Amino acid sequence: MHVPPTNPAAPTAPHRRRRSKALGFAALAVSLLMAFPTARSAFGDETEEVPGGGDLGPNVLVFDPSTPNIQGKVDEIFKKQESAQFGSDRYALMFKPGTYNDINAQIGFYTSIAGLGLNPDDTTFNGDVTVDAGWFDGNATQNFWRSAENLALDPVNGTNRWAVSQAAPFRRMHVKGGLNLAPNGYGWASGGYIADSKIDGQVGPYSQQQWYTRDSSVGGWGNGVWNMTFSGVEGAPAQSFPEPPYTTLDTTPVSREKPFLYLDGDAYKVFVPAKRTNARGTSWADGTPEGESIPLDQFYVVKPGATAQTINAAVRQGLHLLFTPGVYHVDEPIEIDRANTVALGLGLATIIPDNGVTAIKVGDVDGVKLAGLLVDAGPVNSSVLVEVGPEGSSGDHAANPTSLQDVFVRIGGAGPGKATTSIVVNSDDTIIDHTWVWRADHGEGVGWETNRADYGVHVKGDDVLATGLFVEHFNKYDVRWSGENGKTIFFQNEKAYDAPNQAAIQNGDIKGYAGYKVDDSVTTHEGWGMGSYCFFDVDPTIRQQHGFQAPVKPGVKFHDLLVVSLGGKGQYDHVINDTGSPTSGDTTVPSQVVSFP
């Protein structure tokens, strides 16, 4: 939950069980006649083969232009999901190529909408894809966990409304008009993320506190409240931080767009975009984007009820993973040790680790694509929820990095949850492209020790790039960076609201843990467009020494930093280290540092 600025601008998967090899000859002969095909597991025993492909399950709704009552069905899903912030239903609304008239698809929690063409313009709405905040009295600061992808929109009134906050990506979209990022009435909002999209008209953020736009094209940009950051965006406003608060990079150093499901004739495939270097503009502007198409029969289509054992058998067998909308409990880690494996979630597919296990472990291998997943901590503490590369990873993946895209983590809120560290990145060259890592400040199972989570993201690998890093409310460091030559383009952070007193957050002789800390041993690091906010509502007298902490070295550079005291509930003494003026009072005016050192 976010406090506003004081005056914002106006069916079940088939389970294949392990079979024993300890059979007599006669029994073995019979079993060879009757058994399904088998695959050799990593442990030397045989497991029944996991089938690839299949249907997408009941919570993927597929439409074509001749489908009757599309609007009614979309409205039915929205009615269920509009205010279901911590509900268990998940939906993906998928539209085949064609033109759809008079559609207003309102998108609620845990709902994804997407076109099934290879390019956004293959699926056109003469209408809108809308997020507003009527359910929350015009306040958009809790419009989380939803997405829009791969559609062209011709808005009815010329401007589409997408009033969201964190974990609500707007990817690979073509808006043939303007885009309004604020709720009706210009209420509070705390977003957000756009990538690989073309907005022909102007983007109006209005009350949006911060926003990051990557590798896109816009017809103009209306204003900024605290932190508007752009990389590789045609039509972006010029660099001007702090007034207006625009941080603009001409290109994005390295990027790779998120994999997506599409139809090739009547056959489902997943398109995996190629890596781009120094990208500017969309990946699809010149027609068919570069990348690889993978048929659906090369995926294990994961459905609710699937076990980690079956999922892991599928990966060992050589299948990719497509998680259909649902909630998945795992009693052992999902392990992805094969290079170039795609693990793609639809409809905010959610993984919950039981008994304190790690939810997902990625090997120190090339080119794993982890995308579109929500990892929800379980009630037994996990030391790590998502691990990219084992401790001590050292492989060079510069030519083909692993990427995390729209991978979100939540501790508490939907119920009790604990984790010491949410995401640990050990593999070099990893791309973290849009994540919201959140220790819940509202919902069920929330309290300073109830949903204890000391660290959000810990980067230990070298040459890791984060584009669109949102990390909030952890008991200690929200982000800790130990690897060399790391880069972050856009960072949004709030310190934990519920710190009971100054002593609870004391860090040695430092008042509070930084929202973003670079280890003293690091010699090269760079960040652009980064903000940390505090709202210590339990004890408003708390002082936070700084939002950022880093060694003072020539190779460690920061551009356009800010800290904000939200409503005067707690204050920062400095922006970074002992540099930058303190926040003061309840004016919600940021303190800023343009460059460091």
CORLIN-V50040 format. One record per residue. N is the residue number from 1. RES is the residue in one letter. SS is DSSP state (a for helix, b for strand, c for the rest). PHI is phi in whole degrees, 0 to 359 (* if undefined). D_CENTER is the distance of its C-alpha to the mean C-alpha in whole Angstrom. Layout:
<<N | RES | SS | PHI | D_CENTER> <N | RES | SS | PHI | D_CENTER>>
This chain:
<<1 | M | c | * | 17> <2 | H | c | 232 | 18> <3 | V | c | 273 | 22> <4 | P | c | 283 | 22> <5 | P | c | 296 | 24> <6 | T | c | 299 | 28> <7 | N | c | 222 | 29> <8 | P | c | 293 | 26> <9 | A | c | 294 | 26> <10 | A | c | 316 | 28> <11 | P | c | * | 27> <12 | T | c | 276 | 27> <13 | A | c | 290 | 26> <14 | P | c | 295 | 29> <15 | H | c | 266 | 29> <16 | R | c | 253 | 31> <17 | R | c | 267 | 33> <18 | R | b | 298 | 34> <19 | R | b | 251 | 38> <20 | S | c | 282 | 41> <21 | K | c | 275 | 43> <22 | A | c | 279 | 46> <23 | L | c | 242 | 48> <24 | G | c | 293 | 51> <25 | F | a | 299 | 52> <26 | A | a | 295 | 53> <27 | A | a | 298 | 50> <28 | L | a | 296 | 48> <29 | A | a | 298 | 50> <30 | V | a | 297 | 50> <31 | S | a | 294 | 46> <32 | L | a | 293 | 46> <33 | L | a | 284 | 47> <34 | M | a | 256 | 45> <35 | A | c | 284 | 41> <36 | F | c | 291 | 38> <37 | P | c | 302 | 37> <38 | T | b | 241 | 36> <39 | A | b | 230 | 34> <40 | R | b | 281 | 35> <41 | S | c | 271 | 32> <42 | A | c | 296 | 31> <43 | F | c | 263 | 34> <44 | G | c | 90 | 37> <45 | D | c | 269 | 37> <46 | E | b | 257 | 37> <47 | T | b | 234 | 34> <48 | E | b | 293 | 34> <49 | E | c | 295 | 32> <50 | V | c | 274 | 29> <51 | P | c | 285 | 29> <52 | G | c | 265 | 27> <53 | G | b | 75 | 26> <54 | G | c | 109 | 27> <55 | D | c | 283 | 26> <56 | L | c | 264 | 22> <57 | G | c | 86 | 23> <58 | P | c | 285 | 24> <59 | N | c | 260 | 21> <60 | V | b | 257 | 20> <61 | L | b | 261 | 23> <62 | V | b | 251 | 24> <63 | F | b | 244 | 26> <64 | D | c | 231 | 28> <65 | P | c | 301 | 30> <66 | S | c | 268 | 33> <67 | T | c | 298 | 31> <68 | P | c | 287 | 33> <69 | N | c | 55 | 32> <70 | I | a | 300 | 28> <71 | Q | a | 300 | 28> <72 | G | a | 297 | 29> <73 | K | a | 290 | 27> <74 | V | a | 298 | 24> <75 | D | a | 296 | 26> <76 | E | a | 298 | 26> <77 | I | a | 294 | 22> <78 | F | a | 297 | 22> <79 | K | a | 301 | 24> <80 | K | a | 289 | 23> <81 | Q | a | 255 | 19> <82 | E | c | 305 | 20> <83 | S | c | 242 | 20> <84 | A | c | 276 | 19> <85 | Q | c | 301 | 17> <86 | F | c | 239 | 17> <87 | G | c | 283 | 19> <88 | S | c | 251 | 19> <89 | D | c | 281 | 19> <90 | R | c | 222 | 16> <91 | Y | b | 219 | 17> <92 | A | b | 235 | 16> <93 | L | b | 259 | 19> <94 | M | b | 243 | 20> <95 | F | b | 242 | 23> <96 | K | c | 294 | 25> <97 | P | c | 305 | 26> <98 | G | b | 146 | 29> <99 | T | b | 246 | 29> <100 | Y | b | 240 | 29> <101 | N | b | 258 | 31> <102 | D | b | 57 | 30> <103 | I | b | 252 | 27> <104 | N | b | 232 | 25> <105 | A | b | 270 | 22> <106 | Q | b | 277 | 21> <107 | I | c | 246 | 17> <108 | G | c | 257 | 17> <109 | F | c | 298 | 14> <110 | Y | c | 52 | 13> <111 | T | b | 233 | 14> <112 | S | b | 244 | 13> <113 | I | b | 239 | 16> <114 | A | b | 203 | 16> <115 | G | b | 276 | 20> <116 | L | c | 251 | 21> <117 | G | c | 270 | 23> <118 | L | c | 281 | 22> <119 | N | c | 234 | 22> <120 | P | a | 304 | 21> <121 | D | a | 290 | 24> <122 | D | a | 291 | 25> <123 | T | b | 233 | 24> <124 | T | b | 244 | 25> <125 | F | b | 260 | 25> <126 | N | b | 275 | 28> <127 | G | b | 165 | 27> <128 | D | b | 229 | 23> <129 | V | b | 240 | 20> <130 | T | b | 243 | 20> <131 | V | b | 236 | 18> <132 | D | c | 230 | 20> <133 | A | c | 228 | 21> <134 | G | a | 300 | 24> <135 | W | a | 295 | 23> <136 | F | a | 235 | 23> <137 | D | c | 55 | 26> <138 | G | c | 82 | 24> <139 | N | c | 260 | 22> <140 | A | c | 265 | 18> <141 | T | c | 287 | 16> <142 | Q | c | 241 | 15> <143 | N | c | 276 | 14> <144 | F | c | 257 | 11> <145 | W | c | 52 | 9> <146 | R | b | 198 | 10> <147 | S | b | 202 | 10> <148 | A | b | 227 | 13> <149 | E | b | 212 | 14> <150 | N | c | 67 | 17> <151 | L | c | 230 | 19> <152 | A | b | 254 | 22> <153 | L | b | 239 | 23> <154 | D | c | 246 | 27> <155 | P | c | 300 | 26> <156 | V | c | 301 | 29> <157 | N | c | 258 | 30> <158 | G | c | 95 | 29> <159 | T | b | 223 | 25> <160 | N | b | 269 | 22> <161 | R | b | 256 | 21> <162 | W | b | 224 | 17> <163 | A | c | 266 | 17> <164 | V | c | 235 | 13> <165 | S | c | 242 | 12> <166 | Q | c | 288 | 8> <167 | A | c | 58 | 5> <168 | A | c | 220 | 8> <169 | P | c | 291 | 8> <170 | F | b | 241 | 11> <171 | R | b | 240 | 12> <172 | R | c | 55 | 15> <173 | M | c | 248 | 17> <174 | H | b | 238 | 21> <175 | V | b | 259 | 22> <176 | K | c | 271 | 26> <177 | G | c | 167 | 26> <178 | G | b | 263 | 24> <179 | L | b | 226 | 21> <180 | N | b | 255 | 21> <181 | L | c | 264 | 18> <182 | A | c | 247 | 20> <183 | P | c | 285 | 22> <184 | N | c | 303 | 25> <185 | G | c | 90 | 27> <186 | Y | c | 58 | 25> <187 | G | c | 288 | 24> <188 | W | c | 291 | 21> <189 | A | b | 205 | 18> <190 | S | c | 218 | 15> <191 | G | c | 259 | 12> <192 | G | c | 181 | 10> <193 | Y | b | 208 | 9> <194 | I | b | 233 | 12> <195 | A | b | 213 | 12> <196 | D | c | 54 | 15> <197 | S | c | 235 | 17> <198 | K | b | 237 | 20> <199 | I | b | 247 | 21> <200 | D | b | 295 | 25> <201 | G | b | 264 | 26> <202 | Q | b | 271 | 25> <203 | V | b | 270 | 22> <204 | G | b | 247 | 22> <205 | P | c | 286 | 20> <206 | Y | c | 53 | 23> <207 | S | c | 274 | 22> <208 | Q | b | 297 | 18> <209 | Q | c | 292 | 18> <210 | Q | b | 205 | 16> <211 | W | b | 199 | 14> <212 | Y | b | 235 | 13> <213 | T | b | 234 | 14> <214 | R | b | 230 | 14> <215 | D | b | 46 | 17> <216 | S | b | 218 | 18> <217 | S | b | 221 | 21> <218 | V | b | 231 | 22> <219 | G | b | 280 | 26> <220 | G | b | 165 | 25> <221 | W | b | 224 | 23> <222 | G | c | 280 | 25> <223 | N | c | 194 | 25> <224 | G | c | 204 | 23> <225 | V | c | 266 | 23> <226 | W | c | 242 | 21> <227 | N | b | 206 | 19> <228 | M | b | 246 | 18> <229 | T | b | 237 | 17> <230 | F | b | 226 | 17> <231 | S | b | 220 | 18> <232 | G | b | 66 | 19> <233 | V | b | 248 | 20> <234 | E | b | 291 | 23> <235 | G | c | 86 | 25> <236 | A | c | 294 | 23> <237 | P | c | 294 | 25> <238 | A | c | 292 | 27> <239 | Q | c | 306 | 26> <240 | S | c | 205 | 27> <241 | F | c | 306 | 26> <242 | P | c | 262 | 27> <243 | E | c | 220 | 29> <244 | P | c | 295 | 27> <245 | P | c | 277 | 24> <246 | Y | b | 256 | 22> <247 | T | b | 248 | 21> <248 | T | b | 232 | 22> <249 | L | b | 252 | 21> <250 | D | c | 300 | 23> <251 | T | c | 225 | 21> <252 | T | b | 256 | 18> <253 | P | b | 307 | 19> <254 | V | b | 218 | 17> <255 | S | b | 206 | 15> <256 | R | b | 212 | 14> <257 | E | c | 288 | 13> <258 | K | c | 293 | 11> <259 | P | c | 301 | 13> <260 | F | b | 213 | 15> <261 | L | b | 280 | 18> <262 | Y | b | 211 | 21> <263 | L | b | 253 | 24> <264 | D | b | 252 | 27> <265 | G | c | 67 | 30> <266 | D | c | 257 | 30> <267 | A | b | 257 | 28> <268 | Y | b | 283 | 24> <269 | K | b | 221 | 22> <270 | V | b | 247 | 19> <271 | F | b | 267 | 19> <272 | V | b | 245 | 17> <273 | P | b | 297 | 17> <274 | A | c | 282 | 19> <275 | K | b | 294 | 18> <276 | R | b | 241 | 20> <277 | T | b | 241 | 21> <278 | N | b | 52 | 22> <279 | A | b | 286 | 20> <280 | R | c | 212 | 21> <281 | G | c | 82 | 21> <282 | T | c | 285 | 19> <283 | S | c | 281 | 20> <284 | W | c | 247 | 22> <285 | A | c | 299 | 24> <286 | D | c | 262 | 27> <287 | G | c | 111 | 27> <288 | T | c | 299 | 25> <289 | P | c | 288 | 22> <290 | E | c | 281 | 23> <291 | G | b | 157 | 22> <292 | E | b | 232 | 22> <293 | S | b | 258 | 23> <294 | I | b | 241 | 23> <295 | P | b | 298 | 25> <296 | L | a | 297 | 24> <297 | D | a | 289 | 26> <298 | Q | a | 265 | 25> <299 | F | b | 245 | 22> <300 | Y | b | 277 | 22> <301 | V | b | 277 | 21> <302 | V | b | 277 | 20> <303 | K | c | 234 | 21> <304 | P | c | 309 | 21> <305 | G | c | 104 | 24> <306 | A | c | 296 | 23> <307 | T | c | 258 | 24> <308 | A | a | 299 | 22> <309 | Q | a | 298 | 25> <310 | T | a | 291 | 25> <311 | I | a | 300 | 22> <312 | N | a | 292 | 23> <313 | A | a | 298 | 26> <314 | A | a | 297 | 25> <315 | V | a | 295 | 23> <316 | R | a | 299 | 26> <317 | Q | a | 287 | 28> <318 | G | c | 108 | 26> <319 | L | c | 271 | 24> <320 | H | b | 278 | 20> <321 | L | b | 237 | 18> <322 | L | b | 237 | 17> <323 | F | b | 276 | 16> <324 | T | c | 283 | 17> <325 | P | c | 301 | 16> <326 | G | c | 166 | 17> <327 | V | b | 245 | 17> <328 | Y | b | 240 | 18> <329 | H | b | 267 | 20> <330 | V | b | 235 | 20> <331 | D | c | 255 | 23> <332 | E | c | 208 | 23> <333 | P | c | 295 | 20> <334 | I | b | 286 | 18> <335 | E | b | 247 | 20> <336 | I | b | 243 | 19> <337 | D | c | 250 | 22> <338 | R | c | 257 | 23> <339 | A | c | 303 | 22> <340 | N | c | 69 | 20> <341 | T | c | 291 | 19> <342 | V | b | 259 | 16> <343 | A | b | 236 | 14> <344 | L | b | 243 | 12> <345 | G | b | 260 | 11> <346 | L | b | 250 | 13> <347 | G | b | 60 | 13> <348 | L | b | 56 | 10> <349 | A | b | 310 | 12> <350 | T | b | 239 | 12> <351 | I | b | 247 | 14> <352 | I | b | 242 | 16> <353 | P | b | 280 | 18> <354 | D | c | 263 | 22> <355 | N | c | 59 | 25> <356 | G | c | 77 | 22> <357 | V | c | 281 | 21> <358 | T | c | 281 | 18> <359 | A | c | 290 | 16> <360 | I | b | 224 | 15> <361 | K | b | 236 | 17> <362 | V | b | 253 | 17> <363 | G | c | 287 | 20> <364 | D | c | 277 | 21> <365 | V | c | 232 | 21> <366 | D | c | 286 | 21> <367 | G | c | 63 | 18> <368 | V | c | 288 | 16> <369 | K | b | 243 | 13> <370 | L | b | 251 | 10> <371 | A | b | 208 | 8> <372 | G | b | 69 | 7> <373 | L | b | 232 | 8> <374 | L | b | 247 | 8> <375 | V | b | 256 | 10> <376 | D | b | 246 | 13> <377 | A | c | 300 | 16> <378 | G | c | 270 | 19> <379 | P | c | 288 | 22> <380 | V | c | 267 | 24> <381 | N | c | 302 | 22> <382 | S | b | 262 | 20> <383 | S | b | 294 | 21> <384 | V | b | 217 | 17> <385 | L | b | 264 | 14> <386 | V | b | 230 | 13> <387 | E | b | 237 | 15> <388 | V | b | 255 | 15> <389 | G | c | 84 | 19> <390 | P | c | 288 | 22> <391 | E | c | 306 | 23> <392 | G | c | 86 | 25> <393 | S | c | 305 | 24> <394 | S | c | 217 | 25> <395 | G | c | 293 | 25> <396 | D | c | 268 | 25> <397 | H | c | 242 | 22> <398 | A | c | 302 | 22> <399 | A | c | 287 | 23> <400 | N | c | 207 | 20> <401 | P | c | 286 | 17> <402 | T | c | 285 | 15> <403 | S | b | 228 | 11> <404 | L | b | 244 | 8> <405 | Q | b | 227 | 6> <406 | D | b | 52 | 3> <407 | V | b | 259 | 4> <408 | F | b | 249 | 4> <409 | V | b | 231 | 8> <410 | R | b | 223 | 11> <411 | I | b | 240 | 15> <412 | G | c | 83 | 17> <413 | G | b | 101 | 17> <414 | A | b | 274 | 18> <415 | G | c | 151 | 20> <416 | P | c | 301 | 21> <417 | G | c | 202 | 19> <418 | K | c | 216 | 19> <419 | A | b | 199 | 18> <420 | T | b | 292 | 19> <421 | T | b | 227 | 17> <422 | S | b | 283 | 13> <423 | I | b | 232 | 12> <424 | V | b | 240 | 15> <425 | V | b | 249 | 15> <426 | N | c | 261 | 19> <427 | S | c | 283 | 19> <428 | D | c | 293 | 20> <429 | D | c | 72 | 18> <430 | T | c | 299 | 15> <431 | I | b | 254 | 12> <432 | I | b | 256 | 9> <433 | D | b | 247 | 7> <434 | H | b | 73 | 4> <435 | T | b | 222 | 3> <436 | W | b | 241 | 5> <437 | V | b | 249 | 8> <438 | W | b | 227 | 11> <439 | R | b | 273 | 14> <440 | A | c | 297 | 16> <441 | D | c | 253 | 18> <442 | H | c | 208 | 19> <443 | G | c | 101 | 20> <444 | E | b | 269 | 22> <445 | G | c | 69 | 22> <446 | V | c | 240 | 22> <447 | G | c | 174 | 24> <448 | W | c | 310 | 24> <449 | E | c | 256 | 25> <450 | T | c | 298 | 24> <451 | N | c | 245 | 21> <452 | R | c | 302 | 21> <453 | A | c | 204 | 19> <454 | D | c | 287 | 20> <455 | Y | b | 228 | 17> <456 | G | b | 274 | 13> <457 | V | b | 235 | 13> <458 | H | b | 237 | 16> <459 | V | b | 260 | 16> <460 | K | c | 251 | 20> <461 | G | c | 285 | 20> <462 | D | c | 271 | 21> <463 | D | c | 59 | 20> <464 | V | c | 272 | 16> <465 | L | b | 241 | 14> <466 | A | b | 247 | 11> <467 | T | b | 238 | 10> <468 | G | b | 84 | 8> <469 | L | b | 250 | 8> <470 | F | b | 243 | 8> <471 | V | b | 218 | 10> <472 | E | b | 218 | 13> <473 | H | c | 76 | 16> <474 | F | c | 279 | 17> <475 | N | c | 293 | 21> <476 | K | c | 236 | 21> <477 | Y | c | 286 | 19> <478 | D | c | 286 | 16> <479 | V | b | 230 | 15> <480 | R | b | 234 | 18> <481 | W | b | 242 | 19> <482 | S | c | 251 | 22> <483 | G | c | 277 | 21> <484 | E | c | 275 | 23> <485 | N | c | 58 | 23> <486 | G | b | 281 | 19> <487 | K | b | 220 | 17> <488 | T | b | 231 | 15> <489 | I | b | 249 | 15> <490 | F | b | 80 | 13> <491 | F | b | 220 | 13> <492 | Q | b | 235 | 13> <493 | N | b | 214 | 14> <494 | E | b | 234 | 17> <495 | K | c | 290 | 19> <496 | A | c | 300 | 20> <497 | Y | c | 297 | 22> <498 | D | c | 265 | 24> <499 | A | c | 304 | 26> <500 | P | c | 287 | 29> <501 | N | c | 193 | 31> <502 | Q | a | 300 | 31> <503 | A | a | 298 | 33> <504 | A | a | 294 | 29> <505 | I | a | 246 | 27> <506 | Q | b | 296 | 30> <507 | N | b | 244 | 29> <508 | G | c | 64 | 33> <509 | D | c | 265 | 34> <510 | I | b | 256 | 31> <511 | K | b | 279 | 30> <512 | G | c | 89 | 26> <513 | Y | c | 268 | 24> <514 | A | c | 301 | 22> <515 | G | c | 293 | 18> <516 | Y | b | 215 | 18> <517 | K | b | 241 | 21> <518 | V | b | 256 | 22> <519 | D | c | 299 | 25> <520 | D | c | 300 | 28> <521 | S | c | 284 | 29> <522 | V | c | 285 | 26> <523 | T | c | 253 | 28> <524 | T | c | 225 | 26> <525 | H | b | 194 | 23> <526 | E | b | 211 | 21> <527 | G | b | 218 | 19> <528 | W | b | 225 | 19> <529 | G | b | 61 | 18> <530 | M | b | 226 | 17> <531 | G | b | 227 | 18> <532 | S | b | 230 | 18> <533 | Y | b | 236 | 20> <534 | C | b | 237 | 22> <535 | F | c | 206 | 23> <536 | F | c | 275 | 26> <537 | D | c | 280 | 27> <538 | V | c | 285 | 29> <539 | D | c | 225 | 31> <540 | P | c | 294 | 31> <541 | T | c | 276 | 33> <542 | I | c | 297 | 30> <543 | R | b | 252 | 30> <544 | Q | b | 254 | 27> <545 | Q | c | 299 | 29> <546 | H | c | 195 | 26> <547 | G | c | 273 | 22> <548 | F | b | 228 | 22> <549 | Q | b | 222 | 24> <550 | A | c | 204 | 25> <551 | P | c | 289 | 29> <552 | V | c | 273 | 31> <553 | K | c | 219 | 31> <554 | P | c | 302 | 32> <555 | G | c | 273 | 29> <556 | V | b | 256 | 26> <557 | K | b | 226 | 25> <558 | F | b | 230 | 23> <559 | H | b | 232 | 23> <560 | D | b | 67 | 23> <561 | L | b | 253 | 22> <562 | L | b | 209 | 22> <563 | V | b | 232 | 23> <564 | V | b | 223 | 23> <565 | S | b | 268 | 25> <566 | L | c | 278 | 24> <567 | G | c | 65 | 28> <568 | G | c | 74 | 29> <569 | K | c | 274 | 28> <570 | G | c | 87 | 28> <571 | Q | b | 219 | 29> <572 | Y | b | 262 | 28> <573 | D | c | 278 | 31> <574 | H | c | 211 | 29> <575 | V | c | 271 | 26> <576 | I | b | 225 | 26> <577 | N | c | 50 | 29> <578 | D | c | 251 | 32> <579 | T | b | 253 | 31> <580 | G | c | 103 | 30> <581 | S | c | 285 | 32> <582 | P | c | 287 | 31> <583 | T | c | 286 | 30> <584 | S | c | 207 | 33> <585 | G | c | 67 | 33> <586 | D | c | 245 | 31> <587 | T | c | 280 | 31> <588 | T | c | 53 | 27> <589 | V | c | 260 | 28> <590 | P | c | 291 | 26> <591 | S | b | 264 | 27> <592 | Q | b | 228 | 27> <593 | V | b | 231 | 27> <594 | V | b | 285 | 27> <595 | S | b | 211 | 27> <596 | F | b | 216 | 28> <597 | P | c | 283 | 30>>
